[in-house]
Amino acid sequence: MARKILIIDDEDDIREVASLSLETVAGWEVIVASSGAQGMARAAEQQPDAILLDVMMPGMDGPTTFRELRKNPATAGIPVLLLTAKVQGTDQRRFADLGVEAVLFKPFDPLTLSTQISSALGWA
């Protein structure tokens, strides 16, 4: 059974590269959203197996979106992986303390993105 992944990122090129990567390399179904609010609606409606969530977005940022997803019973159990260009130790600790499954870094390697997600979620 193919996995269903929701990518929430305000950057068109990131969404496109990640989508192509996950569809082509892993054969997963990909749903995209360009904002936190749109992502929350798609998550509730589509019930993805996991969410790849950008940290820095205008309006509602990734950590705020994550907290809102956790408040909704329909989305509270969906694993979330943050995607960030911030690689400083303090940022990494702050993101890990949120309770996300993993923190992945931009720029990512399109050929190994699905492997990184699978490893973080125990999808061997």
TILOBA-379908 format. One record per residue: residue number from 0; z, x, y of N, C-alpha, C, CB in turn. Coordinates in steps of 0.02 Angstrom, whole numbers. Glycine has a CB too. Layout:
N
+-----+--------+--------+--------+--------+--------+--------+--------+--------+--------+--------+--------+--------+
:   k :    n_w :    n_u :    n_v :   ca_w :   ca_u :   ca_v :    c_w :    c_u :    c_v :   cb_w :   cb_u :   cb_v :
+-----+--------+--------+--------+--------+--------+--------+--------+--------+--------+--------+--------+--------+
: NUM :      Z :      X :      Y :      Z :      X :      Y :      Z :      X :      Y :      Z :      X :      Y :
...
+-----+--------+--------+--------+--------+--------+--------+--------+--------+--------+--------+--------+--------+
This chain:
124
+-----+--------+--------+--------+--------+--------+--------+--------+--------+--------+--------+--------+--------+
:   k :    n_w :    n_u :    n_v :   ca_w :   ca_u :   ca_v :    c_w :    c_u :    c_v :   cb_w :   cb_u :   cb_v :
+-----+--------+--------+--------+--------+--------+--------+--------+--------+--------+--------+--------+--------+
:   0 :      0 :     42 :    -60 :      0 :      0 :      0 :      0 :     44 :     63 :     61 :    -47 :      0 :
:   1 :    -45 :     30 :    108 :    -51 :     69 :    170 :      8 :     54 :    216 :   -118 :     55 :    206 :
:   2 :     32 :    105 :    248 :     86 :     97 :    297 :     57 :     70 :    362 :    123 :    165 :    310 :
:   3 :     99 :     34 :    399 :     79 :      8 :    465 :    123 :     42 :    518 :     86 :    -70 :    467 :
:   4 :     90 :     76 :    565 :    126 :    113 :    616 :    108 :     85 :    685 :    108 :    188 :    612 :
:   5 :    159 :     77 :    727 :    149 :     57 :    797 :    157 :    118 :    841 :    199 :      0 :    818 :
:   6 :    107 :    132 :    882 :    111 :    188 :    929 :    120 :    157 :    998 :     46 :    234 :    926 :
:   7 :    175 :    176 :   1031 :    188 :    153 :   1100 :    184 :    214 :   1145 :    258 :    116 :   1105 :
:   8 :    131 :    218 :   1185 :    121 :    275 :   1230 :     77 :    252 :   1287 :     89 :    336 :   1192 :
:   9 :     95 :    272 :   1348 :     56 :    251 :   1406 :     -8 :    292 :   1416 :     99 :    256 :   1469 :
:  10 :    -16 :    347 :   1380 :    -75 :    390 :   1388 :   -129 :    370 :   1337 :    -56 :    464 :   1379 :
:  11 :   -187 :    349 :   1363 :   -242 :    327 :   1320 :   -262 :    380 :   1269 :   -302 :    309 :   1362 :
:  12 :   -268 :    443 :   1292 :   -291 :    496 :   1246 :   -241 :    510 :   1190 :   -304 :    561 :   1285 :
:  13 :   -178 :    506 :   1204 :   -127 :    517 :   1152 :   -131 :    460 :   1101 :    -55 :    520 :   1183 :
:  14 :   -135 :    398 :   1124 :   -141 :    342 :   1078 :   -203 :    349 :   1034 :   -144 :    275 :   1117 :
:  15 :   -259 :    369 :   1065 :   -321 :    374 :   1028 :   -318 :    430 :    975 :   -379 :    387 :   1075 :
:  16 :   -295 :    489 :    995 :   -291 :    545 :    947 :   -242 :    529 :    891 :   -269 :    611 :    984 :
:  17 :   -184 :    502 :    907 :   -135 :    486 :    856 :   -162 :    431 :    809 :    -68 :    462 :    888 :
:  18 :   -194 :    381 :    837 :   -222 :    327 :    796 :   -274 :    353 :    748 :   -253 :    273 :    841 :
:  19 :   -322 :    391 :    774 :   -375 :    420 :    731 :   -345 :    463 :    677 :   -424 :    461 :    773 :
:  20 :   -296 :    503 :    696 :   -263 :    548 :    649 :   -230 :    509 :    592 :   -211 :    591 :    684 :
:  21 :   -190 :    459 :    609 :   -153 :    422 :    558 :   -199 :    378 :    515 :   -100 :    379 :    591 :
:  22 :   -252 :    351 :    545 :   -299 :    310 :    507 :   -342 :    354 :    460 :   -345 :    270 :    554 :
:  23 :   -366 :    410 :    487 :   -412 :    453 :    449 :   -377 :    495 :    397 :   -450 :    498 :    496 :
:  24 :   -324 :    530 :    418 :   -289 :    576 :    373 :   -246 :    539 :    322 :   -246 :    624 :    414 :
:  25 :   -209 :    488 :    344 :   -162 :    454 :    300 :   -186 :    387 :    274 :    -96 :    445 :    336 :
:  26 :   -237 :    358 :    306 :   -260 :    293 :    286 :   -214 :    236 :    306 :   -270 :    292 :    212 :
:  27 :   -174 :    248 :    358 :   -126 :    198 :    381 :   -159 :    150 :    429 :    -66 :    231 :    414 :
:  28 :   -130 :     90 :    434 :   -151 :     42 :    485 :   -113 :     58 :    548 :   -139 :    -33 :    461 :
:  29 :   -148 :     60 :    605 :   -115 :     78 :    668 :   -122 :     22 :    718 :   -145 :    144 :    696 :
:  30 :    -66 :      7 :    751 :    -63 :    -42 :    805 :    -44 :     -1 :    867 :    -11 :   -102 :    790 :
:  31 :    -73 :    -17 :    925 :    -55 :     22 :    984 :    -29 :    -24 :   1040 :   -116 :     61 :   1009 :
:  32 :     12 :      6 :   1082 :     38 :    -27 :   1141 :     42 :     26 :   1197 :    109 :    -60 :   1128 :
:  33 :     28 :      4 :   1259 :     26 :     52 :   1314 :     89 :     50 :   1358 :    -34 :     38 :   1357 :
:  34 :    138 :      9 :   1339 :    200 :      6 :   1378 :    258 :    -14 :   1332 :    194 :    -44 :   1437 :
:  35 :    318 :     -3 :   1356 :    377 :    -21 :   1317 :    380 :    -96 :   1303 :    440 :      0 :   1353 :
:  36 :    365 :   -137 :   1355 :    368 :   -210 :   1348 :    316 :   -234 :   1298 :    358 :   -245 :   1416 :
:  37 :    255 :   -208 :   1304 :    202 :   -227 :   1257 :    220 :   -204 :   1186 :    134 :   -196 :   1279 :
:  38 :    249 :   -145 :   1180 :    269 :   -119 :   1116 :    322 :   -161 :   1082 :    294 :    -48 :   1123 :
:  39 :    371 :   -185 :   1121 :    424 :   -227 :   1093 :    395 :   -292 :   1066 :    478 :   -242 :   1147 :
:  40 :    347 :   -321 :   1103 :    316 :   -383 :   1080 :    275 :   -371 :   1016 :    270 :   -412 :   1136 :
:  41 :    237 :   -316 :   1015 :    196 :   -301 :    956 :    240 :   -286 :    896 :    149 :   -242 :    970 :
:  42 :    296 :   -252 :    907 :    341 :   -236 :    851 :    369 :   -299 :    820 :    399 :   -190 :    875 :
:  43 :    390 :   -346 :    861 :    419 :   -408 :    836 :    366 :   -449 :    799 :    449 :   -449 :    894 :
:  44 :    305 :   -450 :    825 :    251 :   -490 :    798 :    221 :   -459 :    734 :    196 :   -499 :    850 :
:  45 :    211 :   -393 :    734 :    174 :   -359 :    680 :    219 :   -329 :    626 :    132 :   -305 :    709 :
:  46 :    283 :   -318 :    641 :    331 :   -289 :    593 :    304 :   -224 :    560 :    347 :   -341 :    539 :
:  47 :    292 :   -173 :    601 :    266 :   -110 :    573 :    319 :    -75 :    530 :    244 :    -63 :    629 :
:  48 :    296 :    -28 :    488 :    342 :     11 :    446 :    379 :     63 :    487 :    303 :     45 :    389 :
:  49 :    349 :     84 :    544 :    381 :    133 :    587 :    349 :    129 :    656 :    376 :    205 :    558 :
:  50 :    385 :    155 :    706 :    361 :    157 :    775 :    362 :    229 :    800 :    404 :    110 :    821 :
:  51 :    306 :    250 :    828 :    300 :    315 :    861 :    303 :    300 :    935 :    233 :    355 :    841 :
:  52 :    357 :    321 :    969 :    373 :    300 :   1037 :    375 :    358 :   1085 :    439 :    263 :   1038 :
:  53 :    333 :    354 :   1138 :    333 :    406 :   1190 :    398 :    401 :   1230 :    271 :    397 :   1237 :
:  54 :    424 :    459 :   1250 :    486 :    460 :   1289 :    473 :    444 :   1363 :    519 :    529 :   1284 :
:  55 :    423 :    477 :   1392 :    410 :    470 :   1464 :    355 :    418 :   1476 :    390 :    538 :   1495 :
:  56 :    375 :    359 :   1499 :    327 :    306 :   1516 :    350 :    274 :   1581 :    319 :    254 :   1459 :
:  57 :    302 :    251 :   1622 :    322 :    215 :   1683 :    353 :    147 :   1664 :    261 :    206 :   1731 :
:  58 :    392 :    120 :   1710 :    424 :     56 :   1695 :    482 :     66 :   1648 :    374 :      5 :   1666 :
:  59 :    473 :     48 :   1585 :    525 :     56 :   1535 :    510 :    119 :   1494 :    528 :     -7 :   1489 :
:  60 :    555 :    168 :   1499 :    544 :    231 :   1462 :    561 :    223 :   1388 :    586 :    288 :   1493 :
:  61 :    547 :    274 :   1349 :    558 :    272 :   1277 :    630 :    256 :   1256 :    538 :    336 :   1247 :
:  62 :    679 :    293 :   1283 :    748 :    278 :   1263 :    769 :    206 :   1279 :    796 :    326 :   1298 :
:  63 :    748 :    179 :   1336 :    764 :    110 :   1354 :    729 :     62 :   1305 :    743 :     95 :   1427 :
:  64 :    665 :     76 :   1290 :    628 :     34 :   1242 :    663 :     35 :   1175 :    555 :     59 :   1235 :
:  65 :    685 :     95 :   1153 :    720 :    102 :   1089 :    783 :     58 :   1087 :    738 :    175 :   1076 :
:  66 :    823 :     61 :   1140 :    885 :     21 :   1143 :    870 :    -53 :   1140 :    925 :     38 :   1206 :
:  67 :    816 :    -74 :   1175 :    797 :   -145 :   1174 :    772 :   -166 :   1105 :    742 :   -158 :   1226 :
:  68 :    735 :   -122 :   1071 :    712 :   -137 :   1003 :    772 :   -147 :    956 :    667 :    -80 :    976 :
:  69 :    825 :   -107 :    966 :    884 :   -112 :    923 :    924 :   -176 :    936 :    929 :    -52 :    935 :
:  70 :    918 :   -204 :    996 :    955 :   -266 :   1012 :    923 :   -328 :    980 :    958 :   -275 :   1088 :
:  71 :    858 :   -324 :    965 :    821 :   -381 :    938 :    826 :   -380 :    861 :    747 :   -380 :    961 :
:  72 :    855 :   -433 :    830 :    861 :   -434 :    757 :    794 :   -425 :    721 :    893 :   -499 :    736 :
:  73 :    739 :   -446 :    753 :    673 :   -441 :    721 :    647 :   -369 :    718 :    622 :   -484 :    759 :
:  74 :    673 :   -326 :    763 :    649 :   -257 :    765 :    703 :   -204 :    754 :    616 :   -244 :    832 :
:  75 :    765 :   -226 :    747 :    821 :   -180 :    742 :    816 :   -131 :    684 :    885 :   -218 :    736 :
:  76 :    785 :   -152 :    629 :    783 :   -109 :    569 :    721 :    -65 :    563 :    788 :   -151 :    510 :
:  77 :    675 :    -69 :    612 :    614 :    -29 :    608 :    629 :     42 :    629 :    558 :    -60 :    653 :
:  78 :    613 :     92 :    586 :    626 :    162 :    604 :    583 :    183 :    664 :    611 :    208 :    544 :
:  79 :    614 :    220 :    710 :    580 :    244 :    770 :    582 :    320 :    773 :    613 :    214 :    833 :
:  80 :    523 :    348 :    788 :    517 :    420 :    799 :    496 :    430 :    871 :    466 :    454 :    748 :
:  81 :    532 :    471 :    908 :    513 :    484 :    978 :    460 :    538 :    980 :    575 :    505 :   1020 :
:  82 :    415 :    532 :   1028 :    363 :    581 :   1040 :    373 :    606 :   1111 :    290 :    550 :   1030 :
:  83 :    384 :    672 :   1118 :    400 :    699 :   1184 :    371 :    768 :   1196 :    475 :    701 :   1192 :
:  84 :    360 :    782 :   1260 :    339 :    849 :   1280 :    401 :    890 :   1301 :    288 :    846 :   1338 :
:  85 :    459 :    856 :   1306 :    521 :    891 :   1325 :    551 :    925 :   1264 :    573 :    841 :   1356 :
:  86 :    555 :    991 :   1267 :    578 :   1028 :   1209 :    643 :   1066 :   1221 :    525 :   1077 :   1186 :
:  87 :    675 :   1054 :   1278 :    739 :   1088 :   1291 :    793 :   1060 :   1245 :    759 :   1079 :   1366 :
:  88 :    839 :   1103 :   1226 :    892 :   1085 :   1180 :    933 :   1025 :   1203 :    938 :   1143 :   1170 :
:  89 :    949 :   1022 :   1267 :    989 :    966 :   1292 :    952 :    900 :   1284 :   1008 :    976 :   1366 :
:  90 :    886 :    900 :   1297 :    847 :    839 :   1288 :    844 :    820 :   1214 :    775 :    849 :   1315 :
:  91 :    833 :    869 :   1171 :    830 :    856 :   1099 :    894 :    824 :   1074 :    815 :    921 :   1060 :
:  92 :    951 :    851 :   1095 :   1016 :    824 :   1074 :   1025 :    752 :   1100 :   1074 :    869 :   1099 :
:  93 :   1006 :    741 :   1163 :   1013 :    674 :   1193 :    971 :    624 :   1154 :    992 :    675 :   1268 :
:  94 :    910 :    643 :   1136 :    866 :    598 :   1098 :    893 :    586 :   1028 :    794 :    627 :   1094 :
:  95 :    918 :    638 :    996 :    945 :    631 :    928 :   1007 :    586 :    929 :    964 :    701 :    899 :
:  96 :   1047 :    591 :    983 :   1107 :    550 :    989 :   1091 :    475 :    997 :   1148 :    574 :   1048 :
:  97 :   1031 :    459 :   1016 :   1011 :    388 :   1022 :   1012 :    353 :    954 :    941 :    383 :   1053 :
:  98 :    998 :    391 :    901 :    995 :    362 :    834 :    924 :    354 :    808 :   1028 :    296 :    835 :
:  99 :    876 :    389 :    839 :    807 :    386 :    814 :    802 :    426 :    749 :    756 :    412 :    867 :
: 100 :    750 :    411 :    710 :    741 :    446 :    645 :    723 :    519 :    654 :    687 :    411 :    604 :
: 101 :    683 :    534 :    706 :    660 :    602 :    719 :    632 :    607 :    789 :    607 :    624 :    667 :
: 102 :    626 :    670 :    812 :    594 :    684 :    876 :    535 :    729 :    861 :    644 :    717 :    928 :
: 103 :    474 :    706 :    877 :    413 :    745 :    867 :    389 :    769 :    935 :    358 :    703 :    830 :
: 104 :    355 :    826 :    934 :    336 :    857 :    998 :    262 :    855 :   1013 :    359 :    928 :    998 :
: 105 :    247 :    844 :   1078 :    180 :    849 :   1104 :    171 :    920 :   1129 :    167 :    796 :   1162 :
: 106 :    112 :    949 :   1123 :     56 :    921 :   1086 :     68 :    925 :   1011 :    -10 :    957 :   1105 :
: 107 :     46 :    874 :    974 :     54 :    874 :    901 :    -11 :    894 :    868 :     78 :    805 :    876 :
: 108 :     -7 :    914 :    806 :    -67 :    932 :    767 :    -91 :    868 :    732 :    -52 :    990 :    715 :
: 109 :   -150 :    842 :    750 :   -175 :    780 :    720 :   -180 :    784 :    644 :   -242 :    763 :    748 :
: 110 :   -190 :    844 :    617 :   -198 :    851 :    544 :   -131 :    847 :    507 :   -231 :    917 :    528 :
: 111 :    -76 :    859 :    542 :    -11 :    858 :    508 :     36 :    802 :    534 :     23 :    924 :    517 :
: 112 :     13 :    762 :    582 :     56 :    709 :    610 :     82 :    662 :    557 :     17 :    670 :    664 :
: 113 :     38 :    639 :    512 :     60 :    592 :    460 :    111 :    624 :    413 :      0 :    566 :    420 :
: 114 :    102 :    689 :    400 :    150 :    725 :    357 :    217 :    730 :    391 :    123 :    795 :    340 :
: 115 :    217 :    744 :    457 :    280 :    748 :    495 :    316 :    681 :    492 :    267 :    769 :    569 :
: 116 :    280 :    627 :    503 :    310 :    560 :    502 :    337 :    544 :    432 :    258 :    505 :    524 :
: 117 :    296 :    557 :    381 :    316 :    544 :    311 :    379 :    583 :    293 :    259 :    562 :    263 :
: 118 :    381 :    647 :    313 :    440 :    689 :    298 :    502 :    662 :    332 :    427 :    762 :    320 :
: 119 :    496 :    644 :    395 :    553 :    620 :    433 :    581 :    555 :    404 :    534 :    609 :    506 :
: 120 :    536 :    513 :    375 :    557 :    448 :    350 :    568 :    447 :    274 :    506 :    397 :    369 :
: 121 :    557 :    503 :    242 :    567 :    506 :    169 :    513 :    468 :    131 :    633 :    478 :    151 :
: 122 :    453 :    465 :    158 :    396 :    431 :    126 :    357 :    481 :     83 :    350 :    398 :    178 :
: 123 :    387 :    511 :     34 :    354 :    564 :     -4 :    291 :    542 :    -39 :    401 :    591 :    -56 :
+-----+--------+--------+--------+--------+--------+--------+--------+--------+--------+--------+--------+--------+
